[in-house]
Amino acid sequence: LTEKDLAEEHLLVTAGPTREPFDPVRFITNYSSGKMGYAIATMARRRGATVTLISGPTQLPVPSGVRFLSVSSAREMRDAVMTTLPEATVVIKAAAVADYRPAVRQEQKMKKKDEDLTLKLERNPDIIQEIGKQKENRILVGFAMESEHLVEHAIGKMVAKNMDFIVANDVTKQGAGFQGDTNIITILDREGEMEELPLMDKMAAAGIILDKVREIRDTRRNH
Ligand code: PMT
């Protein structure tokens, strides 16, 4: 029987990719399958938390007992997150949010022409940065998906965006990051602690991330 150690928490978890359309049939996206975020939502629910899962398009079944909001673009994800935020005590952002979207979304399917095509992209909102600015007592957990300078980049993001800790994964490593059932994560926190974990399945990684959430929650309670 799993201990219901998160029964007092409301976790807001984001997962999956976003889609950024430039005409009715095409979009820019990334390889996120949603598995990492869904694993966190599933494990948090098993540990008694109230869970809202906000997800971009994935092939995964909705974990049972979880409140589910389906979104597509980064802007939709931002709106769903900000609406849910007031109720959340813990926010975990496992989604792979597109930093840019096509500046124009054509009404009709774009026609092929002989010359090359240039697509202009504009910045999407940085959702976790916005949450970081109104963090209050929440525990804010980000992910960092890197292909080089993993630790350095992850610490930069954690500090700049006011996170309590960050989960870094190097997408160039075999068995880590996108798509698969496993990940290789490094957890970095504001105290300067670094925990480099071996390859494990995403459910086990989710469990360790939630242990870290509980540890921070318990430390705050005792102060
Ligand atoms: O879904 P899977 O196939 O299981 O793959 C898992 C994963 C690789 C997607 C996951 O483990 C992961 O690393 N997710 C975060 C990916 C990412 O967008 O990293 P980033 O370094 O670009 O962003 C840093 C943080 O800011 C993330 O928490 C991200 O959710 C957040 N962000 C990013 C951009 C943006 N516009 N708004 C955000 O909130």
Boltz pocket constraint, residues with backbone or C-beta under 6 A from the ligand:
constraints:
  - pocket:
      binder: B
      contacts: [[A, 15], [A, 16], [A, 31], [A, 32], [A, 33], [A, 34], [A, 35], [A, 36], [A, 37], [A, 74], [A, 93], [A, 94], [A, 95], [A, 96], [A, 97], [A, 98], [A, 99], [A, 124], [A, 125], [A, 126], [A, 127], [A, 128], [A, 129], [A, 141], [A, 142], [A, 143], [A, 144], [A, 145], [A, 146], [A, 157], [A, 167], [A, 169], [A, 177], [A, 178], [A, 179], [A, 180]]
      max_distance: 6.0
